[in-house]
Amino acid sequence: MSHDQGREKLIRMANQIATFFMSQPEAGRAKGVATHINKFWEPRMRTHLFDCLDEGANGLMPLVTEASVMINRPTVQAKVGASGGISKPL
């Protein structure tokens, strides 16, 4: 699967979640989207979602954008050092 296909699938999935929560009371919609994504999406998927949001949220429903402030942004667990070895952040 190409990067663009993966991105499109991720956007489609996020929008499907938002579409479901549009049928819920307005006060809890964004929280519902965020809770679902935090609970069921692995960190890599959430990282890709934030990549989409950081690039302008093209294709994402406004409810996904609204929920994004409540979605846990994954942190980098380890990074490759200059020597090519893996080091953990302090």
Phi and psi restraints in degrees (range 20) as a CNS / XPLOR table:
assign (resid 1 and name C) (resid 2 and name N)
       (resid 2 and name CA) (resid 2 and name C) 1.0 -73.7 20.0 2
assign (resid 2 and name N) (resid 2 and name CA)
       (resid 2 and name C) (resid 3 and name N) 1.0 164.7 20.0 2
assign (resid 2 and name C) (resid 3 and name N)
       (resid 3 and name CA) (resid 3 and name C) 1.0 -57.5 20.0 2
assign (resid 3 and name N) (resid 3 and name CA)
       (resid 3 and name C) (resid 4 and name N) 1.0 -43.8 20.0 2
assign (resid 3 and name C) (resid 4 and name N)
       (resid 4 and name CA) (resid 4 and name C) 1.0 -65.0 20.0 2
assign (resid 4 and name N) (resid 4 and name CA)
       (resid 4 and name C) (resid 5 and name N) 1.0 -39.1 20.0 2
assign (resid 4 and name C) (resid 5 and name N)
       (resid 5 and name CA) (resid 5 and name C) 1.0 -65.8 20.0 2
assign (resid 5 and name N) (resid 5 and name CA)
       (resid 5 and name C) (resid 6 and name N) 1.0 -40.8 20.0 2
assign (resid 5 and name C) (resid 6 and name N)
       (resid 6 and name CA) (resid 6 and name C) 1.0 -63.9 20.0 2
assign (resid 6 and name N) (resid 6 and name CA)
       (resid 6 and name C) (resid 7 and name N) 1.0 -40.9 20.0 2
assign (resid 6 and name C) (resid 7 and name N)
       (resid 7 and name CA) (resid 7 and name C) 1.0 -63.9 20.0 2
assign (resid 7 and name N) (resid 7 and name CA)
       (resid 7 and name C) (resid 8 and name N) 1.0 -45.3 20.0 2
assign (resid 7 and name C) (resid 8 and name N)
       (resid 8 and name CA) (resid 8 and name C) 1.0 -61.6 20.0 2
assign (resid 8 and name N) (resid 8 and name CA)
       (resid 8 and name C) (resid 9 and name N) 1.0 -40.7 20.0 2
assign (resid 8 and name C) (resid 9 and name N)
       (resid 9 and name CA) (resid 9 and name C) 1.0 -65.4 20.0 2
assign (resid 9 and name N) (resid 9 and name CA)
       (resid 9 and name C) (resid 10 and name N) 1.0 -42.8 20.0 2
assign (resid 9 and name C) (resid 10 and name N)
       (resid 10 and name CA) (resid 10 and name C) 1.0 -62.9 20.0 2
assign (resid 10 and name N) (resid 10 and name CA)
       (resid 10 and name C) (resid 11 and name N) 1.0 -44.0 20.0 2
assign (resid 10 and name C) (resid 11 and name N)
       (resid 11 and name CA) (resid 11 and name C) 1.0 -62.7 20.0 2
assign (resid 11 and name N) (resid 11 and name CA)
       (resid 11 and name C) (resid 12 and name N) 1.0 -43.1 20.0 2
assign (resid 11 and name C) (resid 12 and name N)
       (resid 12 and name CA) (resid 12 and name C) 1.0 -61.3 20.0 2
assign (resid 12 and name N) (resid 12 and name CA)
       (resid 12 and name C) (resid 13 and name N) 1.0 -43.2 20.0 2
assign (resid 12 and name C) (resid 13 and name N)
       (resid 13 and name CA) (resid 13 and name C) 1.0 -63.7 20.0 2
assign (resid 13 and name N) (resid 13 and name CA)
       (resid 13 and name C) (resid 14 and name N) 1.0 -46.0 20.0 2
assign (resid 13 and name C) (resid 14 and name N)
       (resid 14 and name CA) (resid 14 and name C) 1.0 -61.4 20.0 2
assign (resid 14 and name N) (resid 14 and name CA)
       (resid 14 and name C) (resid 15 and name N) 1.0 -41.7 20.0 2
assign (resid 14 and name C) (resid 15 and name N)
       (resid 15 and name CA) (resid 15 and name C) 1.0 -67.9 20.0 2
assign (resid 15 and name N) (resid 15 and name CA)
       (resid 15 and name C) (resid 16 and name N) 1.0 -33.4 20.0 2
assign (resid 15 and name C) (resid 16 and name N)
       (resid 16 and name CA) (resid 16 and name C) 1.0 -64.7 20.0 2
assign (resid 16 and name N) (resid 16 and name CA)
       (resid 16 and name C) (resid 17 and name N) 1.0 -40.4 20.0 2
assign (resid 16 and name C) (resid 17 and name N)
       (resid 17 and name CA) (resid 17 and name C) 1.0 -63.1 20.0 2
assign (resid 17 and name N) (resid 17 and name CA)
       (resid 17 and name C) (resid 18 and name N) 1.0 -46.2 20.0 2
assign (resid 17 and name C) (resid 18 and name N)
       (resid 18 and name CA) (resid 18 and name C) 1.0 -61.9 20.0 2
assign (resid 18 and name N) (resid 18 and name CA)
       (resid 18 and name C) (resid 19 and name N) 1.0 -40.6 20.0 2
assign (resid 18 and name C) (resid 19 and name N)
       (resid 19 and name CA) (resid 19 and name C) 1.0 -60.3 20.0 2
assign (resid 19 and name N) (resid 19 and name CA)
       (resid 19 and name C) (resid 20 and name N) 1.0 -43.2 20.0 2
assign (resid 19 and name C) (resid 20 and name N)
       (resid 20 and name CA) (resid 20 and name C) 1.0 -58.8 20.0 2
assign (resid 20 and name N) (resid 20 and name CA)
       (resid 20 and name C) (resid 21 and name N) 1.0 -48.2 20.0 2
assign (resid 20 and name C) (resid 21 and name N)
       (resid 21 and name CA) (resid 21 and name C) 1.0 -72.1 20.0 2
assign (resid 21 and name N) (resid 21 and name CA)
       (resid 21 and name C) (resid 22 and name N) 1.0 -13.5 20.0 2
assign (resid 21 and name C) (resid 22 and name N)
       (resid 22 and name CA) (resid 22 and name C) 1.0 -64.5 20.0 2
assign (resid 22 and name N) (resid 22 and name CA)
       (resid 22 and name C) (resid 23 and name N) 1.0 -20.8 20.0 2
assign (resid 22 and name C) (resid 23 and name N)
       (resid 23 and name CA) (resid 23 and name C) 1.0 -84.7 20.0 2
assign (resid 23 and name N) (resid 23 and name CA)
       (resid 23 and name C) (resid 24 and name N) 1.0 -3.9 20.0 2
assign (resid 23 and name C) (resid 24 and name N)
       (resid 24 and name CA) (resid 24 and name C) 1.0 -93.5 20.0 2
assign (resid 24 and name N) (resid 24 and name CA)
       (resid 24 and name C) (resid 25 and name N) 1.0 166.8 20.0 2
assign (resid 24 and name C) (resid 25 and name N)
       (resid 25 and name CA) (resid 25 and name C) 1.0 -56.9 20.0 2
assign (resid 25 and name N) (resid 25 and name CA)
       (resid 25 and name C) (resid 26 and name N) 1.0 139.8 20.0 2
assign (resid 25 and name C) (resid 26 and name N)
       (resid 26 and name CA) (resid 26 and name C) 1.0 -55.9 20.0 2
assign (resid 26 and name N) (resid 26 and name CA)
       (resid 26 and name C) (resid 27 and name N) 1.0 -37.7 20.0 2
assign (resid 26 and name C) (resid 27 and name N)
       (resid 27 and name CA) (resid 27 and name C) 1.0 -62.4 20.0 2
assign (resid 27 and name N) (resid 27 and name CA)
       (resid 27 and name C) (resid 28 and name N) 1.0 -25.6 20.0 2
assign (resid 27 and name C) (resid 28 and name N)
       (resid 28 and name CA) (resid 28 and name C) 1.0 -110.0 20.0 2
assign (resid 28 and name N) (resid 28 and name CA)
       (resid 28 and name C) (resid 29 and name N) 1.0 5.6 20.0 2
assign (resid 28 and name C) (resid 29 and name N)
       (resid 29 and name CA) (resid 29 and name C) 1.0 -62.7 20.0 2
assign (resid 29 and name N) (resid 29 and name CA)
       (resid 29 and name C) (resid 30 and name N) 1.0 -54.8 20.0 2
assign (resid 29 and name C) (resid 30 and name N)
       (resid 30 and name CA) (resid 30 and name C) 1.0 -62.7 20.0 2
assign (resid 30 and name N) (resid 30 and name CA)
       (resid 30 and name C) (resid 31 and name N) 1.0 -41.6 20.0 2
assign (resid 30 and name C) (resid 31 and name N)
       (resid 31 and name CA) (resid 31 and name C) 1.0 -63.0 20.0 2
assign (resid 31 and name N) (resid 31 and name CA)
       (resid 31 and name C) (resid 32 and name N) 1.0 -38.1 20.0 2
assign (resid 31 and name C) (resid 32 and name N)
       (resid 32 and name CA) (resid 32 and name C) 1.0 -63.5 20.0 2
assign (resid 32 and name N) (resid 32 and name CA)
       (resid 32 and name C) (resid 33 and name N) 1.0 -43.7 20.0 2
assign (resid 32 and name C) (resid 33 and name N)
       (resid 33 and name CA) (resid 33 and name C) 1.0 -61.7 20.0 2
assign (resid 33 and name N) (resid 33 and name CA)
       (resid 33 and name C) (resid 34 and name N) 1.0 -48.4 20.0 2
assign (resid 33 and name C) (resid 34 and name N)
       (resid 34 and name CA) (resid 34 and name C) 1.0 -62.8 20.0 2
assign (resid 34 and name N) (resid 34 and name CA)
       (resid 34 and name C) (resid 35 and name N) 1.0 -43.3 20.0 2
assign (resid 34 and name C) (resid 35 and name N)
       (resid 35 and name CA) (resid 35 and name C) 1.0 -61.5 20.0 2
assign (resid 35 and name N) (resid 35 and name CA)
       (resid 35 and name C) (resid 36 and name N) 1.0 -43.7 20.0 2
assign (resid 35 and name C) (resid 36 and name N)
       (resid 36 and name CA) (resid 36 and name C) 1.0 -62.1 20.0 2
assign (resid 36 and name N) (resid 36 and name CA)
       (resid 36 and name C) (resid 37 and name N) 1.0 -47.8 20.0 2
assign (resid 36 and name C) (resid 37 and name N)
       (resid 37 and name CA) (resid 37 and name C) 1.0 -65.5 20.0 2
assign (resid 37 and name N) (resid 37 and name CA)
       (resid 37 and name C) (resid 38 and name N) 1.0 -41.9 20.0 2
assign (resid 37 and name C) (resid 38 and name N)
       (resid 38 and name CA) (resid 38 and name C) 1.0 -62.7 20.0 2
assign (resid 38 and name N) (resid 38 and name CA)
       (resid 38 and name C) (resid 39 and name N) 1.0 -36.1 20.0 2
assign (resid 38 and name C) (resid 39 and name N)
       (resid 39 and name CA) (resid 39 and name C) 1.0 -79.8 20.0 2
assign (resid 39 and name N) (resid 39 and name CA)
       (resid 39 and name C) (resid 40 and name N) 1.0 -38.3 20.0 2
assign (resid 39 and name C) (resid 40 and name N)
       (resid 40 and name CA) (resid 40 and name C) 1.0 -111.7 20.0 2
assign (resid 40 and name N) (resid 40 and name CA)
       (resid 40 and name C) (resid 41 and name N) 1.0 -13.4 20.0 2
assign (resid 40 and name C) (resid 41 and name N)
       (resid 41 and name CA) (resid 41 and name C) 1.0 -97.2 20.0 2
assign (resid 41 and name N) (resid 41 and name CA)
       (resid 41 and name C) (resid 42 and name N) 1.0 132.0 20.0 2
assign (resid 41 and name C) (resid 42 and name N)
       (resid 42 and name CA) (resid 42 and name C) 1.0 -70.4 20.0 2
assign (resid 42 and name N) (resid 42 and name CA)
       (resid 42 and name C) (resid 43 and name N) 1.0 160.1 20.0 2
assign (resid 42 and name C) (resid 43 and name N)
       (resid 43 and name CA) (resid 43 and name C) 1.0 -52.9 20.0 2
assign (resid 43 and name N) (resid 43 and name CA)
       (resid 43 and name C) (resid 44 and name N) 1.0 -38.6 20.0 2
assign (resid 43 and name C) (resid 44 and name N)
       (resid 44 and name CA) (resid 44 and name C) 1.0 -61.9 20.0 2
assign (resid 44 and name N) (resid 44 and name CA)
       (resid 44 and name C) (resid 45 and name N) 1.0 -39.3 20.0 2
assign (resid 44 and name C) (resid 45 and name N)
       (resid 45 and name CA) (resid 45 and name C) 1.0 -67.2 20.0 2
assign (resid 45 and name N) (resid 45 and name CA)
       (resid 45 and name C) (resid 46 and name N) 1.0 -41.1 20.0 2
assign (resid 45 and name C) (resid 46 and name N)
       (resid 46 and name CA) (resid 46 and name C) 1.0 -66.0 20.0 2
assign (resid 46 and name N) (resid 46 and name CA)
       (resid 46 and name C) (resid 47 and name N) 1.0 -36.0 20.0 2
assign (resid 46 and name C) (resid 47 and name N)
       (resid 47 and name CA) (resid 47 and name C) 1.0 -60.6 20.0 2
assign (resid 47 and name N) (resid 47 and name CA)
       (resid 47 and name C) (resid 48 and name N) 1.0 -45.3 20.0 2
assign (resid 47 and name C) (resid 48 and name N)
       (resid 48 and name CA) (resid 48 and name C) 1.0 -65.4 20.0 2
assign (resid 48 and name N) (resid 48 and name CA)
       (resid 48 and name C) (resid 49 and name N) 1.0 -36.1 20.0 2
assign (resid 48 and name C) (resid 49 and name N)
       (resid 49 and name CA) (resid 49 and name C) 1.0 -62.3 20.0 2
assign (resid 49 and name N) (resid 49 and name CA)
       (resid 49 and name C) (resid 50 and name N) 1.0 -44.4 20.0 2
assign (resid 49 and name C) (resid 50 and name N)
       (resid 50 and name CA) (resid 50 and name C) 1.0 -66.9 20.0 2
assign (resid 50 and name N) (resid 50 and name CA)
       (resid 50 and name C) (resid 51 and name N) 1.0 -31.1 20.0 2
assign (resid 50 and name C) (resid 51 and name N)
       (resid 51 and name CA) (resid 51 and name C) 1.0 -60.1 20.0 2
assign (resid 51 and name N) (resid 51 and name CA)
       (resid 51 and name C) (resid 52 and name N) 1.0 -44.9 20.0 2
assign (resid 51 and name C) (resid 52 and name N)
       (resid 52 and name CA) (resid 52 and name C) 1.0 -62.2 20.0 2
assign (resid 52 and name N) (resid 52 and name CA)
       (resid 52 and name C) (resid 53 and name N) 1.0 -44.0 20.0 2
assign (resid 52 and name C) (resid 53 and name N)
       (resid 53 and name CA) (resid 53 and name C) 1.0 -64.2 20.0 2
assign (resid 53 and name N) (resid 53 and name CA)
       (resid 53 and name C) (resid 54 and name N) 1.0 -43.0 20.0 2
assign (resid 53 and name C) (resid 54 and name N)
       (resid 54 and name CA) (resid 54 and name C) 1.0 -65.5 20.0 2
assign (resid 54 and name N) (resid 54 and name CA)
       (resid 54 and name C) (resid 55 and name N) 1.0 -26.3 20.0 2
assign (resid 54 and name C) (resid 55 and name N)
       (resid 55 and name CA) (resid 55 and name C) 1.0 -88.6 20.0 2
assign (resid 55 and name N) (resid 55 and name CA)
       (resid 55 and name C) (resid 56 and name N) 1.0 4.3 20.0 2
assign (resid 55 and name C) (resid 56 and name N)
       (resid 56 and name CA) (resid 56 and name C) 1.0 118.8 20.0 2
assign (resid 56 and name N) (resid 56 and name CA)
       (resid 56 and name C) (resid 57 and name N) 1.0 0.6 20.0 2
assign (resid 56 and name C) (resid 57 and name N)
       (resid 57 and name CA) (resid 57 and name C) 1.0 61.0 20.0 2
assign (resid 57 and name N) (resid 57 and name CA)
       (resid 57 and name C) (resid 58 and name N) 1.0 25.3 20.0 2
assign (resid 57 and name C) (resid 58 and name N)
       (resid 58 and name CA) (resid 58 and name C) 1.0 -59.1 20.0 2
assign (resid 58 and name N) (resid 58 and name CA)
       (resid 58 and name C) (resid 59 and name N) 1.0 122.9 20.0 2
assign (resid 58 and name C) (resid 59 and name N)
       (resid 59 and name CA) (resid 59 and name C) 1.0 93.3 20.0 2
assign (resid 59 and name N) (resid 59 and name CA)
       (resid 59 and name C) (resid 60 and name N) 1.0 -14.3 20.0 2
assign (resid 59 and name C) (resid 60 and name N)
       (resid 60 and name CA) (resid 60 and name C) 1.0 -84.8 20.0 2
assign (resid 60 and name N) (resid 60 and name CA)
       (resid 60 and name C) (resid 61 and name N) 1.0 139.9 20.0 2
assign (resid 60 and name C) (resid 61 and name N)
       (resid 61 and name CA) (resid 61 and name C) 1.0 -65.7 20.0 2
assign (resid 61 and name N) (resid 61 and name CA)
       (resid 61 and name C) (resid 62 and name N) 1.0 148.6 20.0 2
assign (resid 61 and name C) (resid 62 and name N)
       (resid 62 and name CA) (resid 62 and name C) 1.0 -55.1 20.0 2
assign (resid 62 and name N) (resid 62 and name CA)
       (resid 62 and name C) (resid 63 and name N) 1.0 -31.4 20.0 2
assign (resid 62 and name C) (resid 63 and name N)
       (resid 63 and name CA) (resid 63 and name C) 1.0 -65.0 20.0 2
assign (resid 63 and name N) (resid 63 and name CA)
       (resid 63 and name C) (resid 64 and name N) 1.0 -34.6 20.0 2
assign (resid 63 and name C) (resid 64 and name N)
       (resid 64 and name CA) (resid 64 and name C) 1.0 -66.1 20.0 2
assign (resid 64 and name N) (resid 64 and name CA)
       (resid 64 and name C) (resid 65 and name N) 1.0 -43.8 20.0 2
assign (resid 64 and name C) (resid 65 and name N)
       (resid 65 and name CA) (resid 65 and name C) 1.0 -62.0 20.0 2
assign (resid 65 and name N) (resid 65 and name CA)
       (resid 65 and name C) (resid 66 and name N) 1.0 -43.5 20.0 2
assign (resid 65 and name C) (resid 66 and name N)
       (resid 66 and name CA) (resid 66 and name C) 1.0 -61.6 20.0 2
assign (resid 66 and name N) (resid 66 and name CA)
       (resid 66 and name C) (resid 67 and name N) 1.0 -40.6 20.0 2
assign (resid 66 and name C) (resid 67 and name N)
       (resid 67 and name CA) (resid 67 and name C) 1.0 -71.6 20.0 2
assign (resid 67 and name N) (resid 67 and name CA)
       (resid 67 and name C) (resid 68 and name N) 1.0 -20.7 20.0 2
assign (resid 67 and name C) (resid 68 and name N)
       (resid 68 and name CA) (resid 68 and name C) 1.0 -59.3 20.0 2
assign (resid 68 and name N) (resid 68 and name CA)
       (resid 68 and name C) (resid 69 and name N) 1.0 -27.9 20.0 2
assign (resid 68 and name C) (resid 69 and name N)
       (resid 69 and name CA) (resid 69 and name C) 1.0 -69.7 20.0 2
assign (resid 69 and name N) (resid 69 and name CA)
       (resid 69 and name C) (resid 70 and name N) 1.0 -15.0 20.0 2
assign (resid 69 and name C) (resid 70 and name N)
       (resid 70 and name CA) (resid 70 and name C) 1.0 -105.6 20.0 2
assign (resid 70 and name N) (resid 70 and name CA)
       (resid 70 and name C) (resid 71 and name N) 1.0 -1.9 20.0 2
assign (resid 70 and name C) (resid 71 and name N)
       (resid 71 and name CA) (resid 71 and name C) 1.0 -87.7 20.0 2
assign (resid 71 and name N) (resid 71 and name CA)
       (resid 71 and name C) (resid 72 and name N) 1.0 134.4 20.0 2
assign (resid 71 and name C) (resid 72 and name N)
       (resid 72 and name CA) (resid 72 and name C) 1.0 -72.0 20.0 2
assign (resid 72 and name N) (resid 72 and name CA)
       (resid 72 and name C) (resid 73 and name N) 1.0 116.5 20.0 2
assign (resid 72 and name C) (resid 73 and name N)
       (resid 73 and name CA) (resid 73 and name C) 1.0 -80.1 20.0 2
assign (resid 73 and name N) (resid 73 and name CA)
       (resid 73 and name C) (resid 74 and name N) 1.0 122.6 20.0 2
assign (resid 73 and name C) (resid 74 and name N)
       (resid 74 and name CA) (resid 74 and name C) 1.0 -62.9 20.0 2
assign (resid 74 and name N) (resid 74 and name CA)
       (resid 74 and name C) (resid 75 and name N) 1.0 146.6 20.0 2
assign (resid 74 and name C) (resid 75 and name N)
       (resid 75 and name CA) (resid 75 and name C) 1.0 -101.1 20.0 2
assign (resid 75 and name N) (resid 75 and name CA)
       (resid 75 and name C) (resid 76 and name N) 1.0 157.4 20.0 2
assign (resid 75 and name C) (resid 76 and name N)
       (resid 76 and name CA) (resid 76 and name C) 1.0 -73.7 20.0 2
assign (resid 76 and name N) (resid 76 and name CA)
       (resid 76 and name C) (resid 77 and name N) 1.0 123.4 20.0 2
assign (resid 76 and name C) (resid 77 and name N)
       (resid 77 and name CA) (resid 77 and name C) 1.0 -82.5 20.0 2
assign (resid 77 and name N) (resid 77 and name CA)
       (resid 77 and name C) (resid 78 and name N) 1.0 -38.8 20.0 2
assign (resid 77 and name C) (resid 78 and name N)
       (resid 78 and name CA) (resid 78 and name C) 1.0 -150.4 20.0 2
assign (resid 78 and name N) (resid 78 and name CA)
       (resid 78 and name C) (resid 79 and name N) 1.0 151.3 20.0 2
assign (resid 78 and name C) (resid 79 and name N)
       (resid 79 and name CA) (resid 79 and name C) 1.0 -134.7 20.0 2
assign (resid 79 and name N) (resid 79 and name CA)
       (resid 79 and name C) (resid 80 and name N) 1.0 154.3 20.0 2
assign (resid 79 and name C) (resid 80 and name N)
       (resid 80 and name CA) (resid 80 and name C) 1.0 -81.4 20.0 2
assign (resid 80 and name N) (resid 80 and name CA)
       (resid 80 and name C) (resid 81 and name N) 1.0 128.7 20.0 2
assign (resid 80 and name C) (resid 81 and name N)
       (resid 81 and name CA) (resid 81 and name C) 1.0 -81.6 20.0 2
assign (resid 81 and name N) (resid 81 and name CA)
       (resid 81 and name C) (resid 82 and name N) 1.0 175.9 20.0 2
assign (resid 81 and name C) (resid 82 and name N)
       (resid 82 and name CA) (resid 82 and name C) 1.0 -60.1 20.0 2
assign (resid 82 and name N) (resid 82 and name CA)
       (resid 82 and name C) (resid 83 and name N) 1.0 -30.3 20.0 2
assign (resid 82 and name C) (resid 83 and name N)
       (resid 83 and name CA) (resid 83 and name C) 1.0 -82.0 20.0 2
assign (resid 83 and name N) (resid 83 and name CA)
       (resid 83 and name C) (resid 84 and name N) 1.0 -2.1 20.0 2
assign (resid 83 and name C) (resid 84 and name N)
       (resid 84 and name CA) (resid 84 and name C) 1.0 92.8 20.0 2
assign (resid 84 and name N) (resid 84 and name CA)
       (resid 84 and name C) (resid 85 and name N) 1.0 -9.3 20.0 2
assign (resid 84 and name C) (resid 85 and name N)
       (resid 85 and name CA) (resid 85 and name C) 1.0 -81.3 20.0 2
assign (resid 85 and name N) (resid 85 and name CA)
       (resid 85 and name C) (resid 86 and name N) 1.0 164.9 20.0 2
assign (resid 85 and name C) (resid 86 and name N)
       (resid 86 and name CA) (resid 86 and name C) 1.0 -96.7 20.0 2
assign (resid 86 and name N) (resid 86 and name CA)
       (resid 86 and name C) (resid 87 and name N) 1.0 132.2 20.0 2
assign (resid 86 and name C) (resid 87 and name N)
       (resid 87 and name CA) (resid 87 and name C) 1.0 -126.4 20.0 2
assign (resid 87 and name N) (resid 87 and name CA)
       (resid 87 and name C) (resid 88 and name N) 1.0 147.2 20.0 2
assign (resid 87 and name C) (resid 88 and name N)
       (resid 88 and name CA) (resid 88 and name C) 1.0 -96.2 20.0 2
assign (resid 88 and name N) (resid 88 and name CA)
       (resid 88 and name C) (resid 89 and name N) 1.0 141.2 20.0 2
assign (resid 88 and name C) (resid 89 and name N)
       (resid 89 and name CA) (resid 89 and name C) 1.0 -64.7 20.0 2
assign (resid 89 and name N) (resid 89 and name CA)
       (resid 89 and name C) (resid 90 and name N) 1.0 152.5 20.0 2
